[in-house]
Amino acid sequence: EECTVVDNAITCPCAAGYEDDGNGACVEIVAPTSGVIISEVMYDAPNYGDWSEPADEWIELYNGKSSTAELTLWTLTDAQGDTFTIPNATAIDPGEYLILTADVDSFNARWNVGDAQVIAYDGSAMSLGNGGDLLILANDLGVAVDTVGYESRTDDVFGDTAAELEAGPGQTIYRLDPTINTGGREDWSAADYPTPGSAPGTVATDCTNGLRDAGELCDPGVIG
């Protein structure tokens, strides 16, 4: 673009990767960082073996802040209005994960998530819809801090022109980079191999212990 002259003042467009700060200066565009967000969701458990729903569904939260996040009285609500209130004294350290699941014992028997916390959404009727659902994470003041919609509810969050966000049985929807939250559909994708408690990683060489270890994308004992 060319420079323009308005009232004898010359204004030039910012270079790629920069934007006008409103005062005539070009500043570097910085991607919005995340706070506590929904980072990965298994809403459609594998349809083989002894996997079942909702027992094997789970939702991963990530703390992208530089300080510990206190989640006492935070809530997670689905499209049906089923709400889970996170227990008192629950916190996530910076760069760490929290897994919410219907059945902790079943989850721990299938996944090895290292130091990541795993808690059950006891007392809630929450069951994630395979054909579409909403998940709304709200803080202790009831203010929504993150929302994701998938399959038939994708456009409720990301707009009616967004590509449908979907995952097949045994797959998950996940954030491509949990440290960035633009609020857009482009933040999300589907993973063939879930990675609860860790960022998407690379295929491990040891896939024989029957548990999906941190950073491991294969194990015949877990995902076939």
C-alpha positions as CSV (number, residue, x, y, z in Angstrom):
1,E,0.0,0.0,0.0
2,E,1.0,3.6,-0.6
3,C,1.5,6.3,1.9
4,T,-1.3,8.9,2.2
5,V,-1.3,12.6,3.1
6,V,-4.0,13.9,5.3
7,D,-3.9,17.5,6.6
8,N,-0.2,17.7,5.6
9,A,0.6,14.6,7.6
10,I,2.1,11.6,5.9
11,T,0.7,8.2,7.0
12,C,2.3,5.0,5.8
13,P,0.9,1.4,6.3
14,C,2.7,-0.8,8.7
15,A,4.9,-3.6,7.4
16,A,3.8,-7.2,7.6
17,G,3.6,-8.5,11.2
18,Y,3.1,-5.0,12.6
19,E,0.0,-2.9,13.2
20,D,-0.9,0.7,14.0
21,D,-1.2,1.3,17.7
22,G,-3.7,4.1,17.2
23,N,-1.2,6.8,17.7
24,G,0.6,6.6,14.4
25,A,3.3,4.1,15.5
26,C,3.7,0.6,14.1
27,V,4.0,-2.1,16.8
28,E,4.7,-5.8,16.4
29,I,1.5,-8.0,16.4
30,V,1.7,-10.3,19.3
31,A,-0.6,-13.3,19.4
32,P,-3.1,-13.3,22.3
33,T,-1.7,-15.5,25.1
34,S,-3.9,-17.9,26.9
35,G,-5.1,-17.9,30.5
36,V,-6.8,-21.1,31.8
37,I,-8.3,-22.7,28.7
38,I,-9.9,-25.9,27.5
39,S,-7.1,-27.5,25.6
40,E,-8.2,-31.0,24.5
41,V,-11.5,-33.0,24.6
42,M,-12.3,-36.6,24.1
43,Y,-16.1,-36.6,23.6
44,D,-16.4,-39.8,21.5
45,A,-14.6,-42.8,23.2
46,P,-13.3,-45.7,21.0
47,N,-16.1,-48.1,20.0
48,Y,-14.2,-51.3,20.8
49,G,-13.2,-53.4,23.8
50,D,-14.3,-52.2,27.2
51,W,-14.3,-48.5,26.4
52,S,-17.6,-46.8,27.3
53,E,-19.3,-43.4,27.5
54,P,-19.5,-41.3,29.5
55,A,-16.9,-43.1,31.6
56,D,-14.0,-42.7,29.1
57,E,-14.8,-39.1,28.1
58,W,-12.5,-36.4,29.4
59,I,-11.7,-32.7,29.2
60,E,-8.2,-31.2,29.6
61,L,-7.6,-27.7,30.9
62,Y,-4.3,-25.9,30.6
63,N,-2.8,-22.9,32.5
64,G,-1.1,-20.6,30.0
65,K,-0.4,-17.9,32.7
66,S,2.9,-17.2,34.3
67,S,1.3,-17.7,37.8
68,T,-0.6,-20.5,39.5
69,A,-4.3,-20.4,38.6
70,E,-6.8,-21.0,41.5
71,L,-9.9,-22.7,40.2
72,T,-12.0,-23.0,43.3
73,L,-15.7,-22.6,42.3
74,W,-14.9,-22.4,38.6
75,T,-17.5,-24.3,36.6
76,L,-17.7,-26.3,33.4
77,T,-21.1,-26.4,31.7
78,D,-22.3,-28.2,28.6
79,A,-25.1,-27.4,26.1
80,Q,-27.7,-29.2,28.1
81,G,-27.0,-27.0,31.1
82,D,-25.2,-29.8,33.1
83,T,-22.7,-28.1,35.3
84,F,-19.7,-29.3,37.2
85,T,-18.2,-27.1,39.9
86,I,-14.5,-27.5,40.4
87,P,-13.7,-28.5,44.0
88,N,-12.2,-26.1,46.6
89,A,-8.4,-25.8,46.6
90,T,-8.0,-26.9,43.0
91,A,-5.1,-25.1,41.3
92,I,-3.0,-25.5,38.1
93,D,0.6,-24.4,38.1
94,P,2.0,-22.4,35.1
95,G,2.3,-24.5,32.0
96,E,0.5,-27.5,33.6
97,Y,-2.7,-29.4,32.9
98,L,-5.8,-30.6,34.8
99,I,-7.9,-33.5,33.5
100,L,-11.7,-33.6,34.2
101,T,-13.2,-37.0,33.6
102,A,-16.3,-39.0,34.4
103,D,-14.3,-41.9,35.8
104,V,-10.9,-41.4,37.3
105,D,-10.2,-45.1,37.8
106,S,-11.0,-45.9,34.2
107,F,-8.9,-42.9,33.0
108,N,-5.9,-43.9,35.1
109,A,-6.0,-47.4,33.8
110,R,-5.7,-46.2,30.2
111,W,-3.5,-43.1,30.4
112,N,-0.2,-42.2,32.1
113,V,-0.3,-38.4,32.5
114,G,2.7,-38.0,34.8
115,D,2.1,-35.1,37.3
116,A,-1.0,-33.8,35.7
117,Q,-4.0,-33.7,38.1
118,V,-7.0,-35.9,37.3
119,I,-10.4,-35.3,39.0
120,A,-13.9,-36.6,38.4
121,Y,-16.8,-34.4,37.7
122,D,-18.8,-36.1,40.4
123,G,-22.4,-35.0,41.0
124,S,-22.8,-33.9,37.5
125,A,-24.9,-35.5,34.8
126,M,-22.5,-34.2,32.1
127,S,-22.2,-36.5,29.1
128,L,-20.6,-35.1,26.0
129,G,-22.7,-35.3,22.9
130,N,-21.0,-37.2,20.1
131,G,-22.8,-35.3,17.4
132,G,-22.1,-31.8,18.9
133,D,-21.9,-30.0,22.1
134,L,-20.8,-26.8,23.8
135,L,-18.3,-26.5,26.7
136,I,-18.2,-23.3,28.7
137,L,-15.5,-22.7,31.3
138,A,-16.4,-20.0,33.7
139,N,-14.5,-18.4,36.7
140,D,-15.7,-18.1,40.3
141,L,-17.6,-14.9,39.3
142,G,-19.6,-16.8,36.6
143,V,-17.8,-15.1,33.8
144,A,-17.0,-17.3,30.8
145,V,-13.3,-17.5,30.2
146,D,-13.2,-20.1,27.4
147,T,-15.8,-21.8,25.2
148,V,-15.6,-24.5,22.5
149,G,-18.3,-25.9,20.3
150,Y,-17.8,-28.9,18.1
151,E,-19.6,-30.8,15.3
152,S,-23.2,-29.4,15.1
153,R,-22.4,-26.7,17.7
154,T,-19.2,-25.5,16.0
155,D,-20.9,-22.4,14.5
156,D,-22.4,-21.4,17.9
157,V,-18.9,-20.4,19.0
158,F,-16.9,-19.9,15.8
159,G,-19.5,-18.5,13.4
160,D,-21.5,-20.0,10.6
161,T,-18.7,-19.9,8.1
162,A,-16.3,-21.9,10.3
163,A,-15.3,-25.4,9.2
164,E,-16.9,-28.0,11.4
165,L,-14.7,-29.1,14.3
166,E,-15.0,-32.8,14.7
167,A,-13.2,-35.9,15.8
168,G,-14.0,-39.6,15.3
169,P,-14.2,-42.3,17.9
170,G,-11.0,-42.4,20.0
171,Q,-9.8,-39.1,18.6
172,T,-9.8,-35.7,20.3
173,I,-10.2,-32.1,19.4
174,Y,-7.3,-30.1,20.7
175,R,-5.6,-26.7,20.5
176,L,-2.7,-26.6,18.1
177,D,-0.8,-24.4,20.6
178,P,-2.3,-24.2,24.1
179,T,-0.3,-21.0,24.9
180,I,-2.3,-19.0,22.3
181,N,-6.0,-18.3,22.4
182,T,-7.3,-16.1,19.6
183,G,-10.8,-17.3,20.1
184,G,-11.0,-18.6,16.6
185,R,-11.7,-21.9,14.9
186,E,-8.1,-21.8,13.6
187,D,-6.8,-22.6,17.1
188,W,-8.3,-26.1,16.9
189,S,-7.8,-29.3,15.1
190,A,-8.4,-33.1,15.5
191,A,-5.9,-35.5,16.8
192,D,-5.7,-39.2,15.8
193,Y,-3.8,-39.9,19.0
194,P,-4.9,-38.2,22.2
195,T,-2.3,-36.6,24.5
196,P,-3.9,-35.9,27.9
197,G,-1.6,-34.1,30.3
198,S,0.8,-33.0,27.7
199,A,1.1,-31.0,24.5
200,P,0.8,-32.9,21.2
201,G,4.1,-34.7,20.8
202,T,6.0,-37.1,18.5
203,V,5.7,-40.9,18.1
204,A,7.6,-42.7,20.9
205,T,9.8,-45.7,20.2
206,D,8.5,-47.7,23.2
207,C,4.8,-48.5,22.8
208,T,4.5,-51.7,24.8
209,N,3.6,-50.8,28.4
210,G,-0.1,-50.6,27.9
211,L,-0.3,-47.0,28.9
212,R,-0.1,-43.8,26.8
213,D,2.9,-42.1,28.4
214,A,3.5,-38.4,28.3
215,G,4.5,-37.4,24.7
216,E,3.7,-40.8,23.3
217,L,1.4,-41.2,20.4
218,C,1.2,-44.9,20.1
219,D,0.6,-48.0,22.3
220,P,-1.2,-51.1,21.1
221,G,-2.5,-51.6,24.6
222,V,-4.3,-48.3,24.5
223,I,-5.4,-47.2,21.1
224,G,-5.1,-50.3,18.9
